[in-house]
């Protein structure tokens, strides 16, 4: 357990960084805590930026992770609008861009990820936007509305959530996706087909299997998206949502092991025992699947925050979790539990025509690896439980919606 002289520095004041600071106090850390963030505001919820924030259903106060007085009350020093330039592992010190330095006993890297850029002609034009921060969301909000057309490059979660929000605000939307289906890196083909149909019904134009060749505009502002086949899509603004890149540069420069992200163990420790890494920037073990992977989700950041805080406070580690994700689009709540590794069969429960169904992905032995649930909370929770239990299920019972998920998962 810590004493009052020990100092933990957390670099990154997003969901993971803010949460690990809170868990440290909850778990009994008595020493100093400094939380460094490059944005001018304390930690806040990012998922609503593509939904409630754009539509005006959320404000800054509702997005805040914790009340403004929480950090003072918990003796957590907030250093906002501050960037770390380098890590000196030998001296256990972080150097800030303004020339100041902070010594640490333990360091937590919650560096997150950044939107992937498109290196294409015209990519520097005004009106080509991304969505990662509240400031990004403010720019996007000002670009959509009745009579305006938004082109979205990328049909992942961000792209489709923004498409749904923009349509609800009366904007025209065209989504351009290089793969042959929406949510190609995230969802199974049947789920992709369901969301494609739903978006088309809401008036979203979908250009699938289409490559963007560049952007063109007048007066320095984007006016159209040029496709590789020569076609042009007129737009008043463009949102680029083609995935994220882990922010590993600080860790790499400091000599930490990095692969698909900053490599960590089950306690979120890096190759340096005094340094931890959590959230989008980390490449972490997935014990249920006997694999290592980088996950981008709020639940993952929370779980790793618990892992790191428990290890730092010498508590028992949390039980290995079932990864999960969610997305809200129109009147649809998509909830996904697990990851579809080694899937041999998919069992459908419910009817997609009713917009209430679930897809369970099973191994040869009948073990549930993942579940995709649309407006089906019981199936999501039951599937998540089954994934954690790692025992075979009866496929016929799983498909029979007259049998409750509680009974099947018991």
Buried (B, 14 or more C-beta within 10 A) or exposed (E): EBEEEBBBBBBBBBBBBBBBBBBBBEBEBBBBBBBBBBBEBBBBBBBBBBBBBBBEEBEEEEBBBBEEEBBEEBEBBBBBEBEBBEBEEEEBBBBBEEEEBBEBBBBBBBBBBBBBEBEBEBBEBEBBBBBBBBEBBEBBBEBBEEEBBBBBBBBBBBBBBBBBBBBBBEBBBBBBBBBEBBBBEBBBEEBBBBBBBBBEEBEBBBBBEBEBBBBBBEEEEBBBBBBEEEEEBEBBBBBBBBEBEBBBEBBEEBEBEBEEBBBBBBBBBBBBEEBBBBBBBBBBBBEBBEEBBBBBBBBBBBBBBBBBBBBBBEBEEBEBBBBBBBBBBBEBBBBBBBBBBBBEEBBBBBEBEEBBBBBBBBBEEBBBBBBBBBBBEBBBBBBBBBBBBEEBBEEEEBBEBEBEBEEBBE
